[in-house]
Amino acid sequence: MAENLERLKQGIPLLEYLQRHNWKPSRAGSRQEFVGLCPLHQETRPSFYVNAAKNLFYCHGCGQGGDLIRFVQLFLDLPFRQTVALLEQELTPARVSLLLEETAAFYQLQLHRHPEATRYLEQRGLHDPVLIEELGIGYAPGGNLRRHLTAWCGSFDLLLEIGLINHHGRDAFCRRVIFPCREHGQVVNLYGRSIGAAFPHRLLPRLKGGLFAWEAVSSFSTVILVEGLIDLAVLWQAGFRNTTCAIGTQLTPAQLAQFADQPGRCVYIVFDQDENQAGQRASHQLAHRLQGAGITARIVQLPLGHDPNSYFVAGATAADFTDCLERAQPL
């Protein structure tokens, strides 16, 4: 219990909590001391002090002092257990974000320690080490994530709830190449691509995800949309940095809104050219949806049986792909 409370207080710094609730501090002497009007009683002269290093407060006006939990108890007039439960709820999104960052960093370190992972990327035509690092690509060998993260965050239940491990404590992304999905600089989901016989695609199911690397692409008036992240990585490697990915052939309403954020944008849809026409049908359905939202859509046709990744692996050049874009037809 004491460990959990300490973790809670460290996870939500008192000064940060107060500022989120509109407390206006000024520095008081040392760099770690702040003073402002007391949120617990009416006053005209600041007497509420916060020591950011110790995560404690004291008000010389009303005589109240203590830690984060004590402040929230007083501020919201709540009993201890209810205060802790409320703070746990507030901490969860921040803890999830930190866990995903730590997981992505851990997997990134594993990539070059496991030859099967680097061989897989080479076979898929992805060989630029600078781009691999930029995209944060990693590898989940399996078997050691739980030990690493439990030592780091101490919560098996949270790892299970997010979906990083299964009920047996095993790594949910075992033997997968990992792409961290970021929004506003933070990891919001992880995508895993199997290098073995397991089902090829995996995303953390309870977490969100917009268009991949949208912040790097959003300034372009012409955007290339592909199905998979390996497709995206190979196109970025070939110089087509205006490429994004929805991880599949469907767009969520939020992803559709991302495309619509710039008037006059044109989206080139480059989906798999399947023998059974599934990719082609999905392209047409999506093009109609985009145009219904006021977005110009063009369908790019690669040689039959190819996706952008396999097209480049088969020997296509950036000029060949540019020709495909130029031949793209509107609906």
Protein Blocks (a to p, Z undefined) as FASTA:
>chain_A
ZZmmmmmmmmmcfklmmmmnopacddehiakbccdddfkbccfbdcbdcdfknopacdfk
nopacdfklmmmmmnopafklmmmmmmmmmmmmmmmmmmmmmmmmmmmmmmmpmklmmmm
mmnopabfklmmmnopacdebhjlmmmmmmmnopaklmmmnopacfkopafkgoiacddd
deehiafbdcdddfblbdfbdcdfkbccddehklmmmmpmbdcddfblklmmmmmmnopa
mbccehiabdcfklmmmmmmpghiacdddddddfklmmmmmmmmmmmmmmmnopacdddd
ddehiafklmmmnopafklmmmmmmmpccZZ
